[in-house]
């Protein structure tokens, strides 16, 4: 009889479990997104992701000569002019070599003066010996000896002058090498990032993190990526509006600058689950129409380009 009760008890327990689940399950209420999505106010538009960049583009400053950083002359947000020093690589070895090479110039100058004096003496002897030879007082051998000695002294003077010029050139070369270790601003602009520190080794070449970034940012540009399937629709000169991420109600008016002629692989992603990444993008350069403090270089914007009737195929 106990065997007949087991299915009955199991059924009652299953009903109890189902009732408990239904009773404890909370209803899921629909909720609004935390931030309103960006939307275009144009009747016909193409959207893309924009990156704020300097008018001069973001210039990654490097060093032509690797070494320890001994001085840093600027900080973030500083305004610089073309040619202003940014940072310096240690030049103590070169400074010591410069002292030696300048001493070599002094030695070469002294040697030139010595050879000039010797040549002047031999030239005087040669002149007097020539008169004596013409009067038959000295032999031809004596005259040749004095004359050849003067020619040899003239050659030694020329060599001394050449050595002096070489010593001066070596100093100039070393001064250029020392000057190359002071990295200077290539253009007028503002320092946007400083990733170089005193005592660190600054490497040459293209670095994943540049030593410094600078550029002109009074009216920054926006580099907009347009997917290649929509690139043909975008006309030159089309106006655009950028929405600031985090507040879609803050919008910036953009002015067309140019197309980048080379279509590049897609890198900037919107995060859309249906987004294709195996494509290329046309980059369109826009300028922010008004001066604003709402955006910073490197910030992403959602951009909508007005097509109007210009985007229709011919």
NORPE-V740167 format. One record per backbone hydrogen bond with DSSP energy under -0.5 kcal/mol. CO is the residue of the C=O (numbers start at 1). NH is the residue of the N-H. E is the energy in kcal/mol with one decimal. If there is no record, write none. Layout:
BEGIN
{{CO/NH/E} {CO/NH/E}}
END
This chain:
BEGIN
{{1/5/-1.0} {2/6/-1.1} {3/7/-0.6} {4/8/-0.6} {5/9/-2.7} {6/10/-2.6} {7/11/-2.2} {8/12/-2.1} {9/13/-2.3} {10/14/-2.1} {11/15/-2.3} {12/16/-2.2} {13/17/-2.4} {14/18/-2.4} {15/19/-2.3} {16/20/-2.2} {17/21/-2.3} {18/22/-2.4} {19/23/-2.1} {20/24/-2.2} {21/25/-1.5} {27/29/-0.7} {44/307/-2.6} {44/308/-1.0} {46/305/-3.1} {48/303/-2.8} {49/225/-2.6} {50/301/-2.7} {51/223/-2.7} {52/298/-2.9} {53/221/-2.4} {54/57/-2.0} {57/59/-0.7} {58/60/-0.7} {59/61/-0.8} {59/214/-1.9} {61/211/-0.7} {61/212/-1.2} {67/202/-3.1} {68/70/-0.5} {68/90/-3.4} {69/199/-2.7} {71/88/-2.8} {75/78/-1.9} {78/191/-2.8} {80/189/-2.3} {81/84/-2.4} {84/185/-2.8} {86/73/-2.7} {86/74/-0.9} {87/183/-2.4} {88/70/-2.4} {88/71/-1.3} {91/95/-2.9} {92/96/-2.0} {93/97/-2.3} {94/98/-2.3} {95/99/-1.5} {96/100/-1.7} {97/101/-2.5} {98/102/-2.3} {99/103/-1.9} {100/104/-1.7} {101/105/-1.3} {102/106/-1.7} {103/107/-2.3} {104/108/-2.4} {105/109/-2.8} {106/110/-2.2} {107/111/-2.1} {108/112/-2.1} {109/113/-2.3} {110/114/-2.3} {111/115/-2.5} {112/116/-2.4} {113/117/-2.1} {114/118/-2.4} {115/119/-2.6} {116/120/-2.4} {117/121/-2.2} {118/122/-2.6} {119/123/-2.8} {120/124/-1.9} {121/125/-2.4} {122/126/-2.8} {123/127/-2.0} {124/128/-2.2} {125/129/-3.0} {126/130/-1.9} {127/131/-1.5} {128/132/-2.2} {129/133/-2.7} {130/134/-2.1} {131/135/-1.4} {132/137/-2.9} {132/138/-0.6} {133/136/-1.3} {139/143/-1.9} {140/144/-2.5} {141/145/-2.3} {142/146/-2.2} {143/147/-2.3} {144/148/-3.0} {145/149/-1.8} {146/150/-1.9} {147/151/-1.9} {148/152/-2.4} {149/153/-2.2} {150/154/-2.1} {151/155/-1.9} {152/156/-2.3} {153/157/-2.1} {154/158/-1.9} {155/159/-2.2} {156/160/-2.3} {157/161/-2.5} {158/162/-2.2} {159/163/-2.5} {160/164/-2.0} {161/165/-2.4} {162/166/-2.4} {163/167/-2.3} {164/168/-2.4} {165/169/-2.5} {166/170/-2.3} {167/171/-1.6} {168/172/-2.0} {169/173/-2.6} {170/174/-2.1} {171/175/-2.5} {172/176/-2.2} {173/177/-2.1} {174/178/-2.4} {175/179/-2.5} {176/180/-2.4} {177/181/-0.7} {178/181/-0.8} {179/182/-1.8} {181/89/-3.3} {181/183/-0.7} {183/86/-3.7} {183/87/-1.1} {185/83/-2.9} {189/80/-2.8} {190/192/-0.6} {190/215/-1.7} {191/77/-3.0} {193/213/-2.1} {197/200/-1.8} {200/69/-2.5} {200/202/-0.6} {201/203/-0.6} {202/67/-1.6} {205/207/-0.6} {208/210/-0.5} {211/195/-3.1} {212/61/-2.9} {213/192/-2.9} {213/193/-1.7} {214/59/-2.6} {215/190/-2.7} {215/217/-0.5} {216/55/-3.0} {217/220/-0.6} {220/288/-2.1} {221/53/-2.7} {222/224/-0.7} {222/286/-2.5} {223/51/-1.9} {224/226/-0.6} {224/284/-2.5} {225/49/-0.9} {225/227/-0.5} {226/282/-2.9} {227/230/-2.1} {227/231/-0.8} {228/232/-0.6} {230/233/-1.4} {230/234/-0.6} {231/234/-1.2} {233/235/-0.6} {235/238/-1.4} {239/306/-2.5} {240/254/-2.7} {241/304/-2.7} {242/252/-2.5} {243/302/-2.2} {244/247/-1.8} {247/244/-0.6} {247/250/-1.7} {249/251/-0.8} {250/244/-2.2} {252/242/-2.7} {253/289/-2.7} {254/240/-1.2} {255/287/-2.9} {258/285/-2.9} {259/261/-0.6} {261/263/-0.6} {264/281/-3.3} {272/275/-1.6} {277/279/-1.3} {279/266/-2.1} {280/228/-1.9} {281/264/-1.9} {281/283/-0.5} {282/226/-2.6} {282/284/-0.6} {283/260/-2.8} {284/224/-2.9} {284/286/-0.6} {285/257/-2.5} {285/258/-1.5} {286/222/-2.8} {287/255/-3.0} {296/299/-2.1} {299/52/-2.5} {300/245/-0.7} {301/50/-3.1} {301/303/-0.6} {302/243/-3.4} {303/48/-2.3} {304/241/-2.3} {305/46/-1.6} {307/310/-1.5} {307/311/-0.8} {309/312/-1.0}}
END
